[in-house]
Amino acid sequence: MLDIQNLSIRFTRYTFGLKKKEVCIVRSLDLSVSTGQVMAVIGQSGAGKSLLAHALLGILPRNARIEGRVFFKGQPLTPERQSAIRGREIALIPQSVTYLNPLLRVGVQVARAARLSGINQKDVPATVSRAFARYLLQKKVAAWFPFQLSGGMARRVLTATATVGMADLILADEPTSGLDPITAREALGHLRELANTGKAVLLITHDIETALQVADMVTVFCAGTTVEVARADDFKGLGHLRHPYTRALWAALPTNSFIGTMKPIERTSDTGGCPFRLCCNDQDAVCGQSVPELKQAGEGWVRCHHA
């Protein structure tokens, strides 16, 4: 369904004295999502996960520059194609509730998303009603404006808006943020149901435990690049994980008594070595000489000289 090859995202900034500077936030990213699959993308805040979703939709700011290749349903995902299928074939559950239009009633916004996705006008009211029921939104909420919603309700409206149509790829950016545990589990369950019906789901989150509830595969982000792609089942024990950053994340989970001792990762402009090496207890001279290639390891992939 989705195949990302060597994707880099750079931003042009102007510093003191109008000196031009280019910063690479996402570097040499490789990722694929298959039909019927939930692929989770995990990593700490600031790793570049949300930028990935924005790049796929073609909604990055003007000072962004993209390198690499992206294929959707086997065809290149060009800017023209992004504009044509945005909201129709690829839908976003955004991280921020500010994506809701403050001037339009909630029901109008969900109905607009349904029409945009290609649903027949006569079927829109029933489709919207089902979407509201699925996410435990009362019918009266359709007449409300976004400012009348609680944070959790706004999140559910955003999810209903993204999933109301017939999109084949769902980009879910922190979809459980602001939701109570019960509603969060239900929201994740709906994403799993979408995948089971043949959709592809890219679940972006900083919460490993959230990802493991529904994911088939997990892509681990570190300093803007993929360091490991592993089966969700591999996170059941430390022995199946190959990259030291992934192992450190696993060790720091509450269920593992927070036993991890990892230093904070700092993003630098140095591209001469492994982006994780300054925090890695296993680093050596080789780690500072070159960025390791993403290589296959069992059913997954890992970017490490020593894996």
Number of C-alpha atoms within 10 A of each C-alpha: 18 21 18 19 15 16 19 21 22 16 17 14 13 10 9 6 6 8 8 10 10 14 13 19 21 25 20 18 19 22 18 17 19 18 17 20 23 26 28 29 27 24 25 17 12 14 20 19 27 19 17 21 23 16 20 22 21 17 15 17 10 8 10 17 15 15 14 14 15 21 16 20 13 10 12 15 21 15 13 9 14 20 14 12 16 18 25 22 18 22 27 24 25 22 19 15 17 11 12 21 13 12 9 13 18 25 22 15 18 29 23 18 24 29 19 17 22 15 18 12 12 9 11 20 15 11 19 25 18 15 23 23 13 15 18 14 17 10 13 9 17 20 13 15 18 23 13 14 15 11 16 16 19 22 26 28 28 24 26 24 26 26 25 26 26 21 21 21 28 26 24 25 23 21 25 23 14 17 17 10 10 8 16 18 16 15 21 20 14 17 25 21 15 20 24 14 12 14 21 26 28 26 27 26 24 20 17 19 14 19 23 17 13 22 23 17 23 26 28 26 23 25 24 24 25 24 28 27 30 25 21 19 13 15 19 12 11 13 9 14 22 22 21 22 23 24 17 19 21 22 19 16 15 10 10 10 9 13 14 14 12 15 11 10 17 11 15 11 10 9 13 11 16 23 25 23 20 16 16 17 12 10 16 12 9 14 21 18 12 14 19 18 14 18 16 12 14 10 9 17 23 25 21 21 17 14 12
